[in-house]
Amino acid sequence: MDKWLKRLAIASTFITFLVMIGGSLVTKTDSGLGCGNDWPLCNGRWVPEYTLESMIEYMHRFVTGITGIVVGIFSILAWRRYPRNREVRGLVMFSMFFLILESLLGASAVIWPQSSAVMALHFGFSLLAFSGVLLLSIFVLQRDKVERLVQGTVSPGFRKGIWGVAVYAYIVVYLGAYVRHTGSNLGCSDWPLCQGKLIPQLSGQTGIHFLHRVAALLLFVVLTIVLVYVIRHFKEKRRDLYVAGIWAFILIAVQVLSGGWVVLSRLTLYSTIFHSAVITCLFGIICYMCLQSLKGPERKK
């Protein structure tokens, strides 16, 4: 069973990641109402019209539905395999809750148009659902490596700090989604400066875009500090946090550069999708560090 459970873990993570990318594609192509205000039908039909917007929106709905089935099966099997493990039970409930919540929010956004502030939550809830599935998958895949990866505990200060980083990273993600849904992607039409200035006039779309840039820069600084800490303290005893900290730094560096690519390329599809993909992976790794910070060496029976 373990062999098939690991395969299902990989499949669940991959298809949930596709849902994230599909949501970004829907937003980028303005296909959110490609099926009109109908749900689950598409313009009153089960088979959508052959227009780009309707096909993108309908395929996103279809993949989301398949994801719910795959993740549901994976969750049930993981729960049965580890029935007494609180981590598994918690992650199953967490991922399924946010997967259902983001699906309901997506449906309500079609039926009842929402504000940009509410729509930005849709990406955030999807990100939490992905992170839950990712953490459950990592648990399954790393179960036989725990003793080697976790050979010591972490300080209360680091534990509180990394959870604070996760909360702040979520705020940065929300601001990025808000930038997209308010059409502020080019509020700063150049990079790394904004409207040719280090600090532009902080109003309208420019102010929204610049706020997201500053928040992302601060996240880069914070994750640089985390990198230095994990290299100094976790290289030998906590390989899980050591490797995750390195990857978090790499991804935030790529994320910052990809943000510049989005602006300089004038919002090409590839740049915006890549930008969303990187932040998805980055947030998942930060959540992994949060969960691992709660762990210590397992007691031998």
C-alpha positions in Angstrom: 0.0 0.0 0.0 2.9 2.4 0.8 4.1 2.3 -2.8 0.7 3.3 -4.2 0.2 5.8 -1.5 3.4 7.6 -2.4 2.4 7.6 -6.1 -0.9 9.1 -5.2 0.8 11.7 -3.0 2.8 12.9 -6.0 -0.2 12.9 -8.3 -2.3 14.8 -5.8 0.4 17.5 -5.4 0.9 17.8 -9.1 -2.8 18.1 -10.0 -3.4 20.6 -7.1 -0.5 22.6 -8.5 -2.2 22.6 -11.9 -5.3 24.1 -10.3 -3.1 27.0 -9.0 -1.7 27.6 -12.5 -5.1 27.2 -14.0 -6.5 29.9 -11.7 -3.7 32.2 -12.7 -4.4 31.5 -16.4 -8.1 32.3 -15.9 -7.2 35.6 -14.2 -4.6 36.6 -16.8 -6.9 35.9 -19.8 -9.9 37.5 -18.2 -11.8 34.2 -18.5 -13.5 34.3 -15.2 -16.8 34.9 -16.9 -16.1 32.8 -19.9 -19.1 30.7 -18.9 -21.2 33.7 -18.1 -22.9 33.7 -14.7 -23.7 29.9 -14.8 -22.3 27.3 -12.5 -21.8 24.4 -12.8 -23.1 24.8 -16.4 -21.3 26.9 -18.9 -23.6 29.5 -20.5 -26.5 27.1 -19.8 -24.7 24.1 -21.5 -22.8 21.1 -20.2 -20.5 21.4 -23.3 -19.1 24.9 -23.5 -18.9 27.0 -26.7 -15.7 26.9 -28.6 -14.3 30.2 -27.5 -11.0 30.7 -25.8 -12.5 32.2 -22.6 -15.2 29.6 -22.1 -12.8 26.7 -22.8 -10.2 28.0 -20.3 -12.8 28.6 -17.6 -14.5 25.2 -18.2 -11.2 23.3 -18.2 -10.3 25.0 -14.9 -13.6 23.9 -13.4 -13.0 20.3 -14.8 -9.5 20.0 -13.4 -10.7 21.4 -10.0 -13.3 18.7 -9.9 -10.8 16.0 -10.7 -8.5 17.4 -8.1 -11.2 17.1 -5.5 -11.7 13.4 -6.3 -7.9 12.6 -6.4 -7.1 14.5 -3.2 -10.2 13.0 -1.5 -9.0 9.4 -2.3 -5.4 10.3 -1.2 -6.7 11.8 2.0 -8.8 8.7 2.9 -6.0 6.3 2.2 -3.5 8.4 4.1 -5.9 8.5 7.1 -6.4 4.7 6.9 -2.6 4.1 6.7 -1.8 6.4 9.7 -5.1 6.3 11.7 -3.6 7.5 14.9 -1.3 10.2 13.6 -2.5 13.7 14.5 -0.4 15.3 11.8 -2.1 13.3 9.1 -5.6 13.9 10.5 -4.9 17.6 10.8 -3.5 18.0 7.3 -6.3 16.0 5.7 -8.9 18.3 7.4 -6.9 21.4 6.5 -6.4 20.6 2.8 -10.0 19.4 2.2 -11.5 22.4 4.1 -9.6 25.0 1.9 -10.1 22.9 -1.3 -13.9 23.0 -0.7 -13.8 26.7 0.4 -11.9 27.9 -2.7 -14.2 25.9 -5.0 -17.2 27.5 -3.3 -15.7 30.9 -3.6 -14.9 30.4 -7.2 -18.5 29.3 -7.9 -19.9 32.3 -6.0 -17.6 34.7 -7.9 -19.2 33.4 -11.1 -22.8 33.7 -9.9 -22.4 36.9 -7.9 -19.6 39.2 -9.0 -17.2 40.0 -6.2 -14.9 42.9 -5.4 -11.2 42.8 -6.1 -10.5 42.4 -2.4 -12.7 39.3 -2.1 -11.4 37.9 -5.4 -7.8 38.2 -4.1 -8.8 35.7 -1.4 -9.5 33.1 -4.0 -5.9 32.7 -4.8 -5.0 32.7 -1.1 -7.4 29.9 -0.3 -6.2 27.9 -3.2 -2.6 28.4 -2.0 -3.6 27.1 1.5 -5.3 24.1 -0.1 -2.2 23.3 -2.1 0.1 23.7 0.9 -2.0 21.3 2.9 -1.8 18.7 0.1 1.9 19.3 -0.3 2.6 18.8 3.4 0.5 15.6 3.6 2.4 14.3 0.5 5.8 15.2 2.0 4.8 13.3 5.2 4.0 10.2 3.2 7.2 10.5 1.1 9.5 11.3 4.0 8.1 8.9 6.6 11.0 6.5 6.4 13.5 9.3 6.5 12.4 11.2 9.6 15.0 9.7 11.9 17.8 10.9 9.6 16.3 14.4 8.9 15.2 15.3 12.4 18.0 14.8 14.9 17.4 17.8 17.1 14.8 20.4 18.2 14.6 24.1 17.3 14.6 27.0 19.6 11.2 28.6 20.5 12.5 31.9 18.9 13.0 30.2 15.6 9.7 28.4 15.8 7.8 31.6 16.4 9.8 33.5 13.8 9.2 31.0 11.0 5.5 31.0 11.7 5.5 34.8 11.6 7.3 34.6 8.3 4.5 32.3 7.0 1.8 34.8 8.0 3.7 37.7 6.5 4.3 35.7 3.3 0.6 35.1 3.0 0.0 38.8 3.2 2.5 39.4 0.4 0.7 36.8 -1.7 -2.6 38.5 -1.0 -1.2 41.9 -2.1 0.1 40.3 -5.3 -3.3 38.8 -6.0 -4.9 42.2 -5.2 -2.5 43.8 -7.7 -3.8 41.5 -10.4 -7.5 41.8 -9.6 -7.3 45.7 -9.5 -5.4 45.8 -12.8 -2.4 47.4 -11.1 0.2 45.1 -12.7 1.8 48.0 -14.5 1.1 50.6 -11.8 4.9 50.7 -11.9 5.8 50.6 -15.6 9.5 50.0 -15.0 11.8 47.9 -12.8 13.5 48.1 -10.3 12.5 51.7 -10.1 8.8 52.7 -10.1 7.8 55.4 -12.6 11.5 56.3 -12.8 11.7 57.0 -9.1 12.9 55.2 -6.0 9.7 56.2 -4.2 6.8 57.2 -6.5 3.6 59.0 -5.7 1.8 56.6 -3.5 -1.7 56.8 -5.0 -4.0 54.7 -7.2 -2.6 51.7 -9.0 0.9 52.9 -8.6 0.6 52.9 -4.8 -0.9 49.4 -4.8 1.8 48.1 -7.0 4.6 49.8 -5.1 3.3 48.5 -1.8 3.5 44.9 -3.1 7.1 45.5 -4.3 8.1 46.8 -0.9 6.5 43.9 0.9 8.2 41.4 -1.4 11.5 43.1 -0.8 11.1 42.8 2.9 10.2 39.1 2.5 13.5 38.7 0.6 15.4 40.3 3.5 13.6 38.1 6.1 14.3 34.9 4.1 17.9 35.9 3.7 18.1 36.1 7.6 16.4 32.7 7.8 19.0 31.3 5.3 21.9 32.5 7.5 20.3 31.0 10.6 19.6 27.6 9.1 23.2 27.4 7.7 24.7 28.2 11.1 22.4 26.0 13.2 20.7 23.2 11.3 23.3 21.8 8.8 24.0 18.7 10.9 21.0 18.1 13.2 18.1 19.4 11.1 18.7 18.6 7.4 15.0 19.1 6.7 15.1 22.8 7.8 18.5 23.3 6.4 17.6 22.2 2.8 14.2 24.0 3.0 15.8 27.2 4.1 18.2 27.2 1.1 15.3 26.5 -1.3 13.2 29.2 0.3 16.0 31.7 -0.4 16.5 30.5 -4.0 12.8 30.8 -4.7 12.3 34.3 -3.2 15.3 35.5 -5.3 13.7 34.0 -8.4 10.3 35.4 -7.4 11.7 38.9 -7.1 13.4 38.6 -10.5 10.3 37.1 -12.1 8.3 40.1 -10.8 10.7 42.3 -12.8 10.2 40.1 -15.8 6.4 40.5 -15.5 6.7 44.3 -15.7 9.5 44.5 -18.3 7.8 42.0 -20.6 4.5 43.9 -20.3 2.5 41.1 -18.7 3.3 38.2 -21.1 1.4 35.0 -20.3 4.6 33.1 -19.6 6.0 35.6 -17.1 2.8 35.9 -15.1 2.2 32.2 -15.0 5.8 31.6 -13.9 5.5 34.3 -11.2 2.4 32.5 -9.8 4.1 29.1 -10.0 7.2 30.3 -8.0 5.2 31.9 -5.2 3.2 28.7 -4.9 6.3 26.6 -4.4 7.8 29.2 -2.1 4.8 29.4 0.2 4.6 25.6 0.3 8.2 25.4 1.5 7.7 28.0 4.2 4.7 26.1 5.4 6.8 23.0 5.5 9.4 24.8 7.6 6.6 25.8 10.0 5.4 22.3 10.4 8.9 20.8 10.8 9.7 23.4 13.4 7.2 21.7 15.7 9.0 18.4 15.5 11.9 16.8 17.4 13.6 13.4 17.3 11.1 10.6 17.6 11.4 8.4 20.7 12.5 4.9 20.0 10.1 2.3 21.4 
